[in-house]
């Protein structure tokens, strides 16, 4: 069960002796059962799985039996339920003070209750900040930033055919290679380290998988090997929960303005990471140095820096750069077309006399608009690369989010320096 941080307004009304009371707003929660992972007895869960896992054959058709078994193990060791009406940080000591106040009506007792609740809320907040981590559970950290107002809130399929050349290359591949060898328990454990905790489609939480014993992880390794060799994926893995997220600054009434996000089974994601660990060293050696996406220790900043360097070199050499030929070959090879509605033009130069000049470029007969300060990978590029507009937008964003970031740490408590810096950089 994740950490929930709530502010409680507790007030004592003594203005009217006939109607004296403490107002304790209660939080109403929907009746959705949740796993209480804080109170989980993981050793019992592991033992149950180890005692029963060998009863299930390692074939894809038995995957649902594995899911039922792991859920059964969880129900025996992990409390599950819901609280429809509760007060955060409330305990037996608070309950006794409330009963004492109801009997005596003493303002001193009410103040003791208020001080106790404030202290517990403060300790819980400090504990949550010190445990804040984007590596293992970024979902909780982002949820907290959204509550503080420091992060933006969350908001015709086509048939794809494989290219003929790709099919021919696949036919030339060997039937059995080093990539097709059986998975091992070590590979399963290494892949589990990269699986983030949190909710997942299918009802099997990643936390359940991370607390399996040796027999269970070996069972998963054998199942993955059988899937790889038989090319038979469990039908349950073919199902996903799709969530539509509204694109920034788009009209919510148009379905095209939503980005679909598919939530996959945690075991399916584990299988993906096991395969990726084998493919990545081979693919990495074949990728061009210019590619930054989907690569370790590379990000969008590399691509933005490459563009800036290209433009600044043109400034220094006083060259006119217009790269079209290579782009045309690339689009022709992969049968792609430019979208004129999502394209803009911008000339980068230091000639102030030409500042208002617009280009006339057509794509499929449609004129492309000229934008004074286009945004590329989150960075606004002005004509002379002074970044004045980008810095202004960053400054305005920081003004609204500084108070939220200040709540993450104090002089003697709170998030680590790395987490605080990362939180600040992500919202900028």
Helices and strands as residue ranges (DSSP letters): E 10-13, E 21-24, E 27-28, E 34-35, G 37-39, H 42-52, G 53-55, G 60-62, H 63-77, E 80-81, E 85-86, H 92-104, H 107-130, H 138-148, H 164-172, G 178-180, H 185-193, H 206-210, H 214-230, G 235-238, E 241-246, G 255-257, E 258-263, H 266-284, H 300-317, H 325-333, G 340-342, E 344-345, G 352-354, E 362-363, E 366-367, E 369-370, E 374-376, E 379-381, H 388-406, H 417-427
